[in-house]
Amino acid sequence: MSKERSTPHPAEPSLEQWEALYEVAGNLKKLAPWRALSDTDILVLRLPGQNEPVYCSVMGQGGMTYGISVYPGKESLVRLNRLLDQDAHSPELLALEQDCLACLFGDREDAQKADRAVMKQLGLRFRGHNQWIFFRAMKPGQFPWFLDAQQAELLIAALQNLAMLCLCYMEGKLKVDFDAGETLTRWYDPEKDMWMNAVIPMPAPKMDRTLTLQDDLLLARLKRVKKTKIKLEIDSFYLPVPVQEDKDSPPLCAHMAFLVDKGSGYVLDQNLAGPDDPDYVVAPSMLLNYIQAHGRPAAVYVRSDWLGSLLRDTCKAVGVRLIEDEGVPVLDGVLDQFMSAVMTGFSLDDAFGGLE
């Protein structure tokens, strides 16, 4: 008897959706927008039915990897900006936090059996380097996977409108200075019943997800906990170790958090959460547990606004100083050591043991 799944598989794209995807992808390949746009030029689409803007990145100007990534919503852009940050630590780990849909132009070996099955149904044939078209979805804590029907529908609309926006720009109808903080945008105006293209200042959304402690009794207890001189560094990340429920499910990543003593470099706590646990609760929970057990630290250092936004309210409420702009150099060393152990084939227990 087969094991019953806890959640059903999302619906797969219809043949009509696949046909539309390959048609617009083929048009974009002919247009070759990477001739005019760099990987860091982010274009903005406001699509009907979407509550937030959709952001698009065109890859290929460097002549290595060709494709288009679509980032739905402001938080997905924040995740992308963390990856693009030149000072980002462990970009290979930040890649696992991305939320995007991708149209890729690769080689035959890049296309999987499922991709070739769709191509066969559509009667498509590709030959040559970077000529094979396929599509992938990434969610935080998930390795690249095949599209579902809902993702395919969004990607169709995004690619169709991106093609029109890129064409308008490449024909010289819009003048934009990306280096000066400008970008291109496209939206539908219902009053005029037409699509509009324009140059606008590039939006710079910040992580606005906050966690507020709702337990008044716990909050009152934390405020009375003794204050210490210890300074902490805290961070969390996805592990590049796939966990797959079955062959039809996307490979997921476990989520890891570290809490270290900034003065001694000693690892005070480490937490390995399951793939289904959201990436924004592990570190805050770890900090609360530490305060209850050992007292309020003199300061808590985080890598960036990403984690800072999650801890800001709680730290302020319990009287702990939060420092967001000085990095976490001690924890970076711990992370490098940990990842070296993991990537050389040790078990997670071996990696943990080396840090104790």
HELIX and SHEET records of a PDB file:
HELIX    1   1 LEU A   15  LEU A   31  1                                  17    
HELIX    2   2 PRO A   33  ARG A   35  5                                   3    
HELIX    3   3 LYS A   74  LEU A   84  1                                  11    
HELIX    4   4 PRO A   91  LEU A   94  1                                   4    
HELIX    5   5 ALA A   95  GLU A   97  5                                   3    
HELIX    6   6 ARG A  108  ASP A  110  5                                   3    
HELIX    7   7 LYS A  113  LEU A  122  1                                  10    
HELIX    8   8 ALA A  149  MET A  170  1                                  22    
HELIX    9   9 PHE A  178  ALA A  180  5                                   3    
HELIX   10  10 ASP A  216  ARG A  224  1                                   9    
HELIX   11  11 VAL A  282  HIS A  294  1                                  13    
HELIX   12  12 ASP A  305  VAL A  318  1                                  14    
HELIX   13  13 PRO A  329  MET A  343  1                                  15    
HELIX   14  14 LEU A  348  GLY A  353  1                                   6    
SHEET    1   A 7 TRP A 132  MET A 138  0                                        
SHEET    2   A 7 CYS A 100  GLY A 106 -1                                        
SHEET    3   A 7 TYR A  66  PRO A  72 -1                                        
SHEET    4   A 7 VAL A  54  MET A  59 -1                                        
SHEET    5   A 7 ILE A  42  ARG A  46 -1                                        
SHEET    6   A 7 GLU A 182  ASP A 189  1                                        
SHEET    7   A 7 MET A 194  PRO A 201 -1                                        
SHEET    1   B 5 VAL A 267  ALA A 273  0                                        
SHEET    2   B 5 LEU A 252  ASP A 261 -1                                        
SHEET    3   B 5 LYS A 231  VAL A 243 -1                                        
SHEET    4   B 5 ALA A 299  TYR A 301  1                                        
SHEET    5   B 5 ARG A 321  ILE A 323  1                                        
END                                                                             
